[in-house]
Each structure stands twice: as C-alpha cells, then as structure tokens.
Amino acid sequence: MSSKEPDDCGFNAALQAIGGKWKPSLLWALHLRPHRFAELRRLLPGISEKVLAQQLRRMEADGLVNRHDYGEVPPRVEYSITPLGLSLNDAVTAMSKWGKQHESWKARQGAPV
C-alpha cells in the first residue's frame, strides 16, 4: 500500500487516536468520571504538565474528550469522555486482554517478557 492510498481498514486511524503512552490511561480515567487537570496529573504519575496538556488537546481535537471551562476565577476546567471516546474503551479493553494473553504466552515459551 503506498502512502497516498487511504487506510481502508481504519486501523491506522484507531492507533493514532489511542496511540502513545498516556492516551489509553487517560481514556480509562475519564470513562470512570470527569476529572480536572490536576486530578489527571495525580492519577498518572510520571506525566508532565506539558505532555498531559498536549494529549488532552489532541484527544479533544479527535472528538474523544470534552473540555468544559466553567469561566470562574480561579479557573476551573473539567475533562470528560465523549460517546466516541467511550466507544474506544471496548477496543482498548480487548487490546489489554490480548496483551495479557500474549505476555502469558511469551512467559510459557521462555521468551523475554
């Protein structure tokens, strides 16, 4: 498939939407309930403010996350998952299950995990 042909199966689009170290964790946290920025930062030790802001902006642009600015002083912004983002949890859950099975298989084969 050349780079000019469309992605007919949609797999690349899905991977771009959930790809990366933090997006699946953000989706999981937000599917439980809406969170403020600082709450998300505490839930994901190791993520920098810059990366969290970038990931949330990207996910908002992709239609996975809503950003609600309450227009208060001090500023209060809350992030929630959209129905489209929620629909990705089925895929992420299935991939997680497959990953655990794969790790188990590799351990049985004696391969490095």
N, CA and C of each residue as an Amber inpcrd file, in Angstrom:
protein
   339
   0.8520000  -1.1770000   0.0000000   0.0000000   0.0000000   0.0000000
   0.8890000   1.2280000   0.0000000   0.7130000   2.0940000  -0.9650000
   1.5250000   3.3070000  -0.9980000   1.0050000   4.3010000   0.0220000
   1.8330000   5.2960000   0.3400000   1.4530000   6.2610000   1.3670000
   0.3170000   7.1730000   0.9090000   0.0130000   7.1730000  -0.3900000
  -1.0600000   8.0360000  -0.8880000  -2.4140000   7.3510000  -0.8700000
  -2.4430000   6.0240000  -0.6680000  -3.7050000   5.2980000  -0.6300000
  -4.3560000   5.4810000   0.7410000  -5.6800000   5.5310000   0.7650000
  -6.3550000   5.6770000   2.0560000  -6.2330000   4.4130000   2.8950000
  -6.3600000   4.5710000   4.1850000  -6.3390000   3.4480000   5.1190000
  -7.7300000   2.8230000   5.1310000  -7.9420000   1.8280000   4.2830000
  -9.2650000   1.2420000   4.1160000  -9.7780000   0.5400000   5.3660000
  -8.8840000  -0.0570000   6.1450000  -9.3600000  -0.8260000   7.2890000
  -9.5690000   0.0480000   8.5270000  -9.0250000   1.2400000   8.5490000
  -9.2220000   2.1360000   9.6870000  -8.2930000   1.8840000  10.8550000
  -7.4470000   0.8730000  10.7570000  -6.5730000   0.5170000  11.8810000
  -5.5970000   1.6360000  12.2200000  -5.0160000   2.2580000  11.2060000
  -4.0680000   3.3490000  11.4700000  -4.7480000   4.5300000  12.1470000
  -5.9650000   4.8390000  11.7400000  -6.7090000   5.9310000  12.3810000
  -6.9800000   5.6030000  13.8450000  -7.3350000   4.3660000  14.1220000
  -7.5920000   3.9440000  15.5070000  -6.3200000   4.0190000  16.3350000
  -5.2110000   3.5500000  15.7780000  -3.9470000   3.6020000  16.5160000
  -3.5090000   5.0370000  16.7870000  -3.7450000   5.9200000  15.8450000
  -3.3920000   7.3220000  16.0820000  -4.2560000   7.9210000  17.1840000
  -5.5110000   7.5300000  17.2430000  -6.4210000   8.0690000  18.2510000
  -6.0550000   7.6060000  19.6520000  -5.5900000   6.3600000  19.7860000
  -5.2810000   5.8290000  21.1170000  -3.8010000   5.5650000  21.3240000
  -2.9970000   5.8200000  20.2920000  -1.5810000   5.5080000  20.3770000
  -0.8350000   6.3980000  21.3560000   0.2640000   5.8980000  21.8210000
   1.0870000   6.6420000  22.7540000   0.9930000   6.0630000  24.1520000
   1.8190000   6.5830000  24.9970000   1.9370000   6.0610000  26.3550000
   0.7510000   6.4280000  27.2360000   0.1620000   7.5980000  27.0450000
  -0.7950000   8.1230000  28.0140000  -2.2610000   8.0840000  27.5920000
  -2.5510000   8.0560000  26.3110000  -3.9500000   8.1490000  25.8700000
  -4.8380000   7.0320000  26.4150000  -4.4140000   5.7670000  26.3840000
  -5.2850000   4.7310000  26.9560000  -5.5620000   4.9590000  28.4460000
  -4.5720000   5.3960000  29.1920000  -4.7660000   5.6560000  30.6200000
  -5.7070000   6.8330000  30.8370000  -5.5890000   7.8550000  30.0050000
  -6.4910000   9.0000000  30.1080000  -7.9230000   8.5870000  29.7880000
  -8.0970000   7.7990000  28.7370000  -9.4400000   7.3170000  28.3940000
 -10.0380000   6.5070000  29.5340000  -9.2210000   5.6560000  30.1320000
  -9.7130000   4.8200000  31.2210000 -10.1370000   5.6760000  32.4090000
  -9.3050000   6.6490000  32.7750000  -9.6300000   7.5140000  33.9150000
 -10.9010000   8.3160000  33.6390000 -11.0290000   8.8340000  32.4400000
 -12.1790000   9.6770000  32.1230000 -13.4640000   8.8810000  31.9190000
 -13.3520000   7.5940000  31.6110000 -14.5850000   6.8090000  31.4630000
 -15.2320000   6.5730000  32.8170000 -14.4490000   6.6750000  33.8810000
 -14.9900000   6.4800000  35.2250000 -15.8080000   7.6910000  35.6730000
 -15.2640000   8.8910000  35.3880000 -15.9540000  10.1390000  35.7240000
 -15.1390000  11.2970000  35.1790000 -15.7380000  12.4880000  35.0630000
 -14.9650000  13.6650000  34.6340000 -13.8940000  14.0070000  35.6690000
 -12.8030000  14.5790000  35.1820000 -11.6890000  14.9650000  36.0600000
 -11.1710000  16.3370000  35.6800000 -10.6420000  17.0070000  36.6610000
  -9.9280000  18.2490000  36.4140000  -8.4880000  17.9080000  36.0610000
  -7.7850000  18.8760000  35.4800000  -6.4150000  18.6740000  35.0050000
  -5.5160000  18.1360000  36.1090000  -5.5480000  18.7880000  37.2820000
  -4.6650000  18.3750000  38.3840000  -4.9830000  16.9630000  38.8640000
  -6.2600000  16.5830000  38.8230000  -6.6340000  15.2240000  39.2110000
  -6.0150000  14.2090000  38.2530000  -6.0850000  14.5090000  36.9660000
  -5.4970000  13.6110000  35.9680000  -3.9940000  13.5020000  36.1690000
  -3.3680000  14.6070000  36.4680000  -1.9130000  14.5960000  36.6940000
  -1.5670000  13.6990000  37.8730000  -2.3630000  13.7510000  38.9360000
  -2.1120000  12.8970000  40.1040000  -2.3770000  11.4250000  39.7940000
  -3.3700000  11.1690000  38.9550000  -3.6990000   9.7840000  38.5990000
  -2.6350000   9.1290000  37.7210000  -1.8610000   9.9440000  37.0170000
  -0.8620000   9.4230000  36.0730000   0.5350000   9.8670000  36.4820000
   1.1030000   9.2420000  37.5100000   2.4470000   9.6370000  37.9290000
   3.4240000   9.4910000  36.7690000   4.2570000  10.4690000  36.6140000
   5.2630000  10.4210000  35.5540000   4.9140000  11.2630000  34.3440000
   3.6730000  11.6650000  34.1920000   3.3120000  12.5050000  33.0480000
   3.6060000  13.9590000  33.4030000   4.1950000  14.6720000  32.4770000
   4.4790000  16.0910000  32.7090000   3.2290000  16.9110000  32.3740000
   3.1790000  18.1230000  32.8990000   2.0560000  19.0020000  32.5840000
   1.9740000  19.2620000  31.0870000   3.1270000  19.4590000  30.4740000
   3.1690000  19.7420000  29.0400000   2.5820000  18.5860000  28.2300000
   3.0080000  17.3780000  28.5420000   2.5300000  16.2110000  27.7990000
   1.0490000  15.9810000  28.0670000   0.6140000  16.1410000  29.3080000
  -0.8040000  15.9790000  29.6240000  -1.6500000  16.9760000  28.8370000
  -1.2200000  18.2210000  28.8170000  -1.9530000  19.2460000  28.0670000
  -1.9870000  18.9050000  26.5730000  -0.8600000  18.4570000  26.0240000
  -0.8050000  18.0920000  24.6030000  -1.7460000  16.9320000  24.2920000
  -1.7190000  15.9050000  25.1380000  -2.5460000  14.7260000  24.9040000
  -4.0310000  15.0720000  25.0010000  -4.3980000  15.8830000  26.0000000
  -5.8000000  16.2740000  26.1450000  -6.2650000  17.1230000  24.9640000
  -5.4020000  18.0340000  24.4900000  -5.7650000  18.8480000  23.3150000
  -5.9530000  17.9650000  22.0830000  -5.0510000  17.0100000  21.9000000
  -5.1420000  16.1100000  20.7450000  -6.4130000  15.2640000  20.8160000
  -6.7060000  14.7510000  22.0100000  -7.8870000  13.9170000  22.1930000
  -9.1720000  14.7400000  22.0260000  -9.1150000  16.0060000  22.4190000
 -10.2590000  16.8910000  22.1990000 -10.4570000  17.1240000  20.7000000
  -9.3650000  17.3630000  19.9880000  -9.4340000  17.5800000  18.5400000
  -9.9480000  16.3340000  17.8090000  -9.6470000  15.1580000  18.3600000
 -10.0970000  13.8950000  17.7680000 -11.5190000  13.5210000  18.1760000
 -12.1390000  14.3540000  19.0240000 -13.5140000  14.0990000  19.4370000
 -13.6680000  13.0740000  20.5430000 -12.5800000  12.7530000  21.2460000
 -12.6280000  11.7290000  22.2930000 -12.9200000  12.3020000  23.6710000
 -12.5820000  13.5850000  23.8460000 -12.6700000  14.2280000  25.1560000
 -13.3580000  15.5810000  24.9990000 -14.1810000  15.9230000  25.9710000
 -14.7700000  17.2590000  26.0640000 -14.0070000  18.0610000  27.1140000
 -13.8200000  19.3350000  26.8270000 -13.1950000  20.2590000  27.7870000
 -14.2480000  21.2930000  28.1460000 -14.5780000  21.3500000  29.4420000
 -15.5850000  22.3050000  29.8910000 -14.9220000  23.3380000  30.7930000
 -14.8990000  24.5870000  30.3190000 -14.3540000  25.7060000  31.0940000
 -15.5290000  26.3930000  31.7750000 -15.5030000  26.4040000  33.0960000
 -16.6100000  26.9850000  33.8570000 -16.5810000  28.5070000  33.8950000
 -15.5030000  29.1310000  33.4060000 -15.4050000  30.5810000  33.3520000
 -15.3790000  31.2290000  34.7280000 -14.7790000  30.5440000  35.6820000
 -14.7020000  31.0490000  37.0510000 -13.3020000  31.5360000  37.3640000
 -13.2090000  32.3010000  38.4450000 -11.9090000  32.6980000  38.9840000
 -11.8630000  32.1630000  40.4060000 -10.8660000  31.3360000  40.7420000
  -9.8120000  30.8190000  39.8740000 -10.3880000  29.8830000  38.8020000
  -9.6250000  29.7320000  37.7210000 -10.1200000  28.9300000  36.5950000
 -10.4490000  27.4920000  37.0170000 -11.5440000  26.9960000  36.4780000
 -11.9410000  25.6060000  36.7080000 -12.2880000  25.0030000  35.3600000
 -11.5320000  23.9860000  34.9950000 -11.7270000  23.2810000  33.7280000
 -11.8590000  21.7990000  34.0480000 -12.8150000  21.1630000  33.4090000
 -13.0550000  19.7470000  33.6470000 -13.0550000  19.0070000  32.3130000
 -12.4910000  17.8310000  32.3110000 -12.4370000  16.9930000  31.1160000
 -13.3350000  15.7810000  31.3170000 -14.0720000  15.4330000  30.2660000
 -14.9410000  14.2550000  30.3080000 -14.8160000  13.5180000  28.9820000
 -15.2040000  12.2790000  29.0240000 -15.1200000  11.4580000  27.8170000
 -16.3930000  11.6700000  26.9780000 -16.2290000  11.6570000  25.6810000
 -17.3660000  11.7760000  24.7630000 -17.9040000  10.3720000  24.4530000
 -19.0730000  10.2850000  23.8600000 -19.5540000   8.9640000  23.4370000
 -18.5790000   8.2680000  22.4770000 -17.9460000   9.0420000  21.6080000
 -16.9500000   8.4610000  20.6990000 -15.7620000   7.9060000  21.4850000
 -15.2930000   8.6660000  22.4660000 -14.1950000   8.1960000  23.3120000
 -14.5860000   6.9700000  24.1100000 -15.8140000   6.9700000  24.5970000
 -16.3090000   5.8300000  25.3600000 -16.3510000   4.5690000  24.5050000
 -16.6830000   4.7410000  23.2380000 -16.7250000   3.5780000  22.3450000
 -15.3440000   2.9660000  22.1510000 -14.2980000   3.7460000  22.3450000
 -12.9360000   3.2160000  22.2280000 -12.5690000   2.3070000  23.3860000
 -13.2350000   2.4490000  24.5300000 -12.8970000   1.6070000  25.6710000
 -13.0730000   0.1290000  25.3550000 -14.0460000  -0.2220000  24.5200000
 -14.2050000  -1.6190000  24.1330000 -12.9570000  -2.1180000  23.4080000
 -12.4470000  -1.3050000  22.5090000 -11.2460000  -1.6850000  21.7640000
 -10.0290000  -1.7510000  22.6810000  -9.8890000  -0.7600000  23.5670000
  -8.7430000  -0.7250000  24.4740000  -8.7950000  -1.9160000  25.4300000
  -9.9930000  -2.2470000  25.9120000 -10.1470000  -3.3940000  26.8130000
  -9.7680000  -4.6850000  26.0930000 -10.2120000  -4.8330000  24.8630000
  -9.8740000  -6.0280000  24.0890000  -8.3630000  -6.1090000  23.8390000
  -7.7400000  -4.9830000  23.5340000  -6.2890000  -4.9780000  23.3050000
  -5.5470000  -5.2940000  24.6050000  -6.0390000  -4.8020000  25.7240000
  -5.4230000  -5.0940000  27.0150000  -5.4980000  -6.5910000  27.3140000
  -6.6560000  -7.1670000  27.0700000  -6.8310000  -8.6040000  27.2910000
  -5.8740000  -9.3980000  26.4010000  -5.7690000  -9.0020000  25.1310000
  -4.8640000  -9.6830000  24.2200000  -3.4260000  -9.5310000  24.7030000
  -3.0490000  -8.3410000  25.1510000  -1.6890000  -8.1060000  25.6290000
  -1.3340000  -8.9980000  26.8050000  -2.2650000  -9.1670000  27.7320000
  -2.0190000 -10.0480000  28.8830000  -1.8600000 -11.4920000  28.4330000
  -2.7050000 -11.9220000  27.4890000  -2.5810000 -13.2770000  26.9620000
  -1.2430000 -13.4720000  26.2570000  -0.8300000 -12.4580000  25.5160000
   0.4380000 -12.5400000  24.7890000   1.6220000 -12.6140000  25.7520000
   1.5930000 -11.7980000  26.8070000   2.6630000 -11.8600000  27.8080000
   2.7220000 -13.2390000  28.4570000   1.5540000 -13.7980000  28.7570000
   1.4900000 -15.1300000  29.3500000   2.0700000 -16.1670000  28.3850000
   1.7150000 -16.0650000  27.1180000   2.2470000 -16.9820000  26.1060000
   3.7610000 -16.8800000  26.0230000   4.2810000 -15.6360000  26.0000000
   5.7320000 -15.4510000  25.9190000   6.4200000 -16.0260000  27.1500000
   5.8230000 -15.8840000  28.3080000   6.4160000 -16.4330000  29.5360000
   6.4690000 -17.9580000  29.4590000   5.4290000 -18.5700000  28.9150000
   5.4120000 -20.0300000  28.7670000   6.4480000 -20.4990000  27.7460000
   6.7590000 -19.6610000  26.7640000   7.7270000 -20.0090000  25.7320000
   9.1540000 -19.7720000  26.1930000   9.3010000 -19.0890000  27.3290000
  10.6310000 -18.7550000  27.8230000  11.2120000 -17.5260000  27.1680000
  10.3830000 -16.7870000  26.4360000  10.8470000 -15.5710000  25.7770000
  10.8760000 -14.4330000  26.7850000  11.7520000 -13.4510000  26.5770000
  11.7660000 -12.2990000  27.4870000  10.4290000 -11.5480000  27.4170000
   9.9110000 -11.1900000  28.5710000   8.6220000 -10.5020000  28.6360000
   8.8300000  -9.0120000  28.6080000
